[in-house]
Amino acid sequence: MNFVRRNYKQLTLFVGVCIVVLCFMINWSQTEDIYDYNRDRTRREDFRDGNHRSEVQKSGPDVTNSIGGAQKTEGSQQLADAQHRIRELEAKLRRLELRVPQRFPDVKFLNYKSRKRILVTGGAGFVGSHLVDQLMLAGHEVIVVDNFFTGRKRNVEHWIGHENFELIHHDIVNPLFIEVDEIYHLASPASPPHYMYNPVKTIKTNTVGTINMLGLAKRVGAKVLIASTSEVYGDPEVHPQPETYWGHVNPIGPRACYDEGKRVAETLSYAYAKQERVNVRVARIFNTYGPRMHMNDGRVVSNFILQALRNETITVYGHGKQTRSFQYVSDLVDGLIALMASNYTQPVNLGNPTEHTIEEFAVIIKELVGGPSHIQQVAAVEDDPQRRKPDISRAKRNLGWEPKVPLNVGLRKTVKYFSRELQRTSHAERNVYTPALAIDANKELADTHEP
Ligand SMILES: NC(=O)c1ccc[n+]([C@@H]2O[C@H](COP(=O)([O-])OP(=O)(O)OC[C@H]3O[C@@H](n4cnc5c(N)ncnc54)[C@H](O)[C@@H]3O)[C@@H](O)[C@H]2O)c1
């Protein structure tokens, strides 16, 4: 009996010891798990915070000395590197996304029957890019052809990638073979420093280039509008200038490459109309201003605004009594579209008949910009026309068109544009101008009208 009781005691003791050892082991393994979990969490937090301390630094000599520890360290280092690289790529992607317009301006939907394929030569230039905006917003397919002599991709970048838009780098002195319904032929340098830079090329663009466009119109049966100029009147002896006035041009002066080039372009247009039955429109454009003008335009508006913005002397060539009339670019674009849509085939003046002396312009711009600039007269330039004012009764009668934008409204927008351009420091600063349909643009003008 005693023997049984002693064995029973020993058995109980043995079982007790086993239970204690078992409990100790369970407790120990849980502590290890918690330790591992905490270490992983700290590492994750470190990665998230951009803290790339190596595992070696953190875990101390006990861990790094073991092979398993070294492998873990290497793995987590690779993970940290990969996550760092991903973060760098994400930042780069965000920067790139900022450079691409997030969405296109809203364009009207036109069905197959009413949507036209329209070619705009010189569409990356000042006037051309505003015309492209209106045609795109109206829902047409627009093809811009430009050699980027004075035009910039920046002027049309907000349409790049749109299904209705195409940009072709091409010099119109070479033939072009495409299918279109309408052609707005604007390609030609327009400001004196640009067209005098390479007079022979200016003549070629306005003669050979125009022949190419009229030939294309003939082949595909397209309507073609030629952008002519008030320069065809030269230094006029008739004032204001009606379309019936034949002009007073010096054929061998420094401006002749442009003036005579445009006169030949008009002659060619009516020769193609008579001989080949090409449907032509001729717009005689007077001085135009607005955003996207070239910084080196060299004409009164841009010169005076830039001089005033840079606090430089505002220079008036000659006595300053010569007159100019300036139209805002949106008025011109409305006129071009109205002319193309009309049945009127004779040349039409498109300009603002409100006349100002150059001296007056200098004062208006100086006051608008503010700043300490003073106005100074310098020597007159050769062949500078003394008076320019369009007679727009033909446009009023046949197109129902007349300019709407007052000088102070247009000038304010232009000053804003030039001052932004002067402050621009990188390519990433995108073209901030957002085009709006003519209706919205007119509403915006009404909102900004001075009382
Ligand atoms: N802006 C004005 O005040 C004004 C006045 C009268 C007439 N115009 C006429 O209106 C049109 C547009 O003038 P703008 O002020 O926009 O000038 P702009 O210089 O800004 O635009 C002309 C465009 O034609 C392109 N171009 C020039 N030669 C070319 C060629 N050989 N092939 C392809 N592209 C070529 C230029 O790169 C530029 O994009 C011109 O025909 C100009 O004669 C303008």
The ligand as an SDF file (V2000), in Angstrom:
LIG
                    3D

 44 48  0  0  0  0  0  0  0  0999 V2000
   -1.1770   90.0940  -86.9770 N   0  0  0  0  0  0  0  0  0  0  0  0
   -1.4870   91.0960  -87.7540 C   0  0  0  0  0  0  0  0  0  0  0  0
   -1.6210   92.2460  -87.2940 O   0  0  0  0  0  0  0  0  0  0  0  0
   -1.7330   90.8730  -89.2220 C   0  0  0  0  0  0  0  0  0  0  0  0
   -2.0500   91.9720  -90.0240 C   0  0  0  0  0  0  0  0  0  0  0  0
   -2.2560   91.7690  -91.3700 C   0  0  0  0  0  0  0  0  0  0  0  0
   -2.1780   90.5130  -91.9140 C   0  0  0  0  0  0  0  0  0  0  0  0
   -1.8680   89.4560  -91.1050 N   0  0  0  0  0  0  0  0  0  0  0  0
   -1.7520   88.1270  -91.7560 C   0  0  0  0  0  0  0  0  0  0  0  0
   -2.3240   87.1290  -90.9360 O   0  0  0  0  0  0  0  0  0  0  0  0
   -1.5540   85.9380  -91.0190 C   0  0  0  0  0  0  0  0  0  0  0  0
   -1.1590   85.4840  -89.6150 C   0  0  0  0  0  0  0  0  0  0  0  0
   -0.3980   86.5030  -88.9920 O   0  0  0  0  0  0  0  0  0  0  0  0
    0.1320   86.3650  -87.4830 P   0  0  0  0  0  0  0  0  0  0  0  0
    0.1170   87.6910  -86.8690 O   0  0  0  0  0  0  0  0  0  0  0  0
   -0.5580   85.2580  -86.8070 O   0  0  0  0  0  0  0  0  0  0  0  0
    1.6380   85.9780  -87.7500 O   0  0  0  0  0  0  0  0  0  0  0  0
    2.5280   84.8680  -87.0470 P   0  0  0  0  0  0  0  0  0  0  0  0
    3.9140   85.1310  -87.4920 O   0  0  0  0  0  0  0  0  0  0  0  0
    2.2500   84.8040  -85.6010 O   0  0  0  0  0  0  0  0  0  0  0  0
    1.9730   83.5460  -87.7150 O   0  0  0  0  0  0  0  0  0  0  0  0
    2.3600   83.1140  -88.9850 C   0  0  0  0  0  0  0  0  0  0  0  0
    2.5270   81.6060  -88.9270 C   0  0  0  0  0  0  0  0  0  0  0  0
    2.9000   81.1480  -90.2170 O   0  0  0  0  0  0  0  0  0  0  0  0
    3.9680   80.2200  -90.0490 C   0  0  0  0  0  0  0  0  0  0  0  0
    4.7420   80.2020  -91.3000 N   0  0  0  0  0  0  0  0  0  0  0  0
    5.4750   81.1950  -91.8280 C   0  0  0  0  0  0  0  0  0  0  0  0
    6.0170   80.7900  -92.9840 N   0  0  0  0  0  0  0  0  0  0  0  0
    5.6150   79.5240  -93.1920 C   0  0  0  0  0  0  0  0  0  0  0  0
    5.8420   78.5520  -94.1960 C   0  0  0  0  0  0  0  0  0  0  0  0
    6.6260   78.8160  -95.2760 N   0  0  0  0  0  0  0  0  0  0  0  0
    5.2690   77.3250  -94.0820 N   0  0  0  0  0  0  0  0  0  0  0  0
    4.5030   77.0310  -93.0230 C   0  0  0  0  0  0  0  0  0  0  0  0
    4.2470   77.8930  -92.0360 N   0  0  0  0  0  0  0  0  0  0  0  0
    4.7910   79.1310  -92.1200 C   0  0  0  0  0  0  0  0  0  0  0  0
    4.7400   80.7310  -88.8650 C   0  0  0  0  0  0  0  0  0  0  0  0
    5.5650   79.7830  -88.2690 O   0  0  0  0  0  0  0  0  0  0  0  0
    3.6020   81.1770  -87.9680 C   0  0  0  0  0  0  0  0  0  0  0  0
    3.1370   80.1190  -87.1750 O   0  0  0  0  0  0  0  0  0  0  0  0
   -0.3660   86.2520  -91.9180 C   0  0  0  0  0  0  0  0  0  0  0  0
   -0.6040   85.7900  -93.2110 O   0  0  0  0  0  0  0  0  0  0  0  0
   -0.2880   87.7520  -91.9100 C   0  0  0  0  0  0  0  0  0  0  0  0
    0.2630   88.2530  -93.1180 O   0  0  0  0  0  0  0  0  0  0  0  0
   -1.6410   89.6250  -89.7880 C   0  0  0  0  0  0  0  0  0  0  0  0
  1  2  1  0
  2  3  2  0
  2  4  1  0
  4  5  1  0
  4 44  2  0
  5  6  2  0
  6  7  1  0
  7  8  2  0
  8  9  1  0
  8 44  1  0
  9 10  1  0
  9 42  1  0
 10 11  1  0
 11 12  1  0
 11 40  1  0
 12 13  1  0
 13 14  1  0
 14 15  2  0
 14 16  1  0
 14 17  1  0
 17 18  1  0
 18 19  2  0
 18 20  1  0
 18 21  1  0
 21 22  1  0
 22 23  1  0
 23 24  1  0
 23 38  1  0
 24 25  1  0
 25 26  1  0
 25 36  1  0
 26 27  1  0
 26 35  1  0
 27 28  2  0
 28 29  1  0
 29 30  1  0
 29 35  2  0
 30 31  1  0
 30 32  2  0
 32 33  1  0
 33 34  2  0
 34 35  1  0
 36 37  1  0
 36 38  1  0
 38 39  1  0
 40 41  1  0
 40 42  1  0
 42 43  1  0
M  CHG  2   8   1  16  -1
M  END
$$$$
